[in-house]
Amino acid sequence: MASPPRRTQRLGLRLLAGADSAFNRLYGWRGNPLYQSGTIAIALLLVLIVTGLWLIFFYRVGAPYESVARITADPWIGRWVRGTHRYASDLAMIAIVIHAFRMFAQGRSWGPRALAWMTGVVMTGLVLVVGLTGYVMVWDGFGYLVAREGARMMDSLPFLSEPISRAFTGNQDLLTPFFFLNLFAHIAIPLGIALVLWLHVSKVARPVLLPPRKVTAMMVGALVALSIIWPVGMQPAANPFVLDRTVVIDVFFGFWLPLVRPFSGGLALLILTVIAVTIFLLPVITRRHGPDVPPASVVDEDICVGCEQCAKDCPYDAIAMIEREPGGRSVLVARVDPDLCVSCGICAGSCAPMAVGPTGRTGRNQLDQVREFMAVAGDGAGVRGRHVVVCCERGAQSWGSKLADDGALLYPVDCSGSVHTSVIELLVRGGSAGVLVMSCPPRDCWNREGPTWLMERMYEEREAELKERVDRQRVRVAHAGAGDSSVAVAALRDFIVDTAVLDSATAEPLAEVEMECLTADALGGAAETPS
Amino acid sequence: MSALRGALGAVAAAIVVIATAAASHTPLTVHRDDASMLRVALSARPERVENCRTLGDEELAELPQHMRQRVVCDGVTARYNFEVLRNDVLLASAEVRGGGFRHDRQLYLFREVSLPPGRATLEVRLTRIESGASANTGDTSAARARADDGRQSLATDDRDQREVDEHRRRVEDEVPASLLFRETVTLQPREVVLVTYDRDQKRLLLVRDSTLQAHALPEVSDAGQRTDPR
């Protein structure tokens, strides 16, 4: 059960829904770059490393501006490698900001995910610093401005007695050691980024680090094309004896310059520090309390058969299998670490005997809830002969009414990935004309792997699989984001058409279905024990 | 439909990357007017105002061997009054001290003062504030000279001699009690001139880009490309 979004998050979600929908129309959900912002950022960092390694061979700390000018003057390779390097850094910043915005809006920045948020903020800061050292390396007007403003802020610190700004007065040529140190930072900090990246993904299982090849190829192609069409030129060299009226800056790395220039160095540093610390501490500031905190999953050890499926499926490595006391019903039993559990409920859908899940959302609870739904649905007529759309609450709020207009019964759940297949079985065997499960696009799953596991449970016999006895023609999974109402409506209409040719659905006695799914006998004896 | 969608996707991608490239080349106005600038940047060793005393043999004997120093001095580093004047009009002033928590490190000064371009007489002063601080004579220099003489006369071994040499070096390195720079200069629009301290000549001096004097300053277009007339 996701926590209710706050006002800022609701606004963010609306923006995301619109943007996601537009990009889904253009590229399909598999190619939607907005869903891939995190992995795209990593891919761009790799592009930066590759192009940077090439550039480093031609950069001279003794003649920084001249060496960059020489690289830029090479029309065959140098110019576009430098352009690709520069534009990749810009796109990386865009991808990082989109990724952070997405995580914040989707409420994925606090609780057990706080470490990911905080390390992400640290990485963003490091990327920013690396970029700025890169501009200082060029030592043109922008590089000089960055160095001067940075020094101005650092000079406000009381423990630095010698003003750093003195280095940039023009009294003497900047020494080679300064550019060597700058180059060292430009190379060494990415190593730190790699370390922080490891921390960033340390609390997720099976982290995905790279976008699909098609997206990667398109991105690299666009970068190279851009660097050829709009090559990065040389601005005038830094001159400390001239106050340039205008300096051409890279907004993605120099955005802070207009903010700090009107203020003294100390105040500017304070402003930037406050902003950075606030963003860093966002998980603490937005932490939920009391009933707003979704409950962690719990394991009913009397039912758990130690099959390990929940531990395999958990997207956050929050479930471990431990040895049970001797004499128990299995050697192993699942144990949830509440500090890692984000209450996504994926485990509830993975557990064949329905022994695990967040309080009130286990497979057993889901069956209770669907029985209640079936009792009151259709003004008491039940689901017999009706199409049921199982969708998450976000989708239901966004396009649920349109599906209802087409005659479908809506059955909102917390996350489609947490739906136990017995729920679907119950609906089908309860006489539904068809059950359409609408999940978020897999790349946009708030719980990372929900749609993936859902598909495998439905079609590839992943535990807890949809039983063979369920008529697959009456079950379908479709993907639609919160902004994809047309996609959702089209999917339902297609499904209605496809199921219209089937024989009339026959309802089985609900009690029998329940027996299959739930009874203690079935669980203890006759139930299939997952291997 | 698919081809159309592909074309639209390509157009959208092109718009995004071109907008990125445009944002990557954004002109930022950093100096709206033609004001010039006087930049004062220097480092110097501040003078040390000391009370020196020669220890007697008995006093020396009471000290651990490694701490036996015939002449001991207590004191502080001097404070200085820094002023910038243009055509005898005070534009900036400040009290400056040596760096560090105890102000016993080098004196670092970095100030930038905006000035209108054109011909003007610039004056930069750095004047010691403390005077007559010596308890012995009321004359710091005299006291220190006497202390040095005392050290020299009492130098009995290499260590004492090294101390004397080190102290002398430090005194020689100290900034004079008063520094004055005064010069009439013609400032080009947006030109920066630097006043700094020459340790060898113990005086303030003006540094400027000589190539700017004979030519008008380069103009920077909105696109940031400087059209250099040189």
Interface residues (C-beta under 8 A of the other chain):
Chain A: R25 L26 Y27 R86 Y87 D90 L91 I94 G141 L145 D155 S161 E162 P163 S165 R166 T169 G170 N171 M218 A222 L223 A225 L226 W230 V232 Q235 P236 N239 P240 F241 V242 L243 D244 R245 T246 V247 V248 I249 D250 V251 F252 G254 L257 P258 R261
Chain B: R5 L8 G9 A12 A13 A14 V17 I18 T20 A21 A23 S24 H25 T26 P27 L28 T29 V30 H31 R32 A35 S36 M37 R39 A41 S43 G99 G100 R105 Q106 Y108 F110 R190 E191 V192 V193 L194 T196 V207 R208 D209 L212 L217 P218 V220 S221 D222 A223 G224 Q225 R226 D228
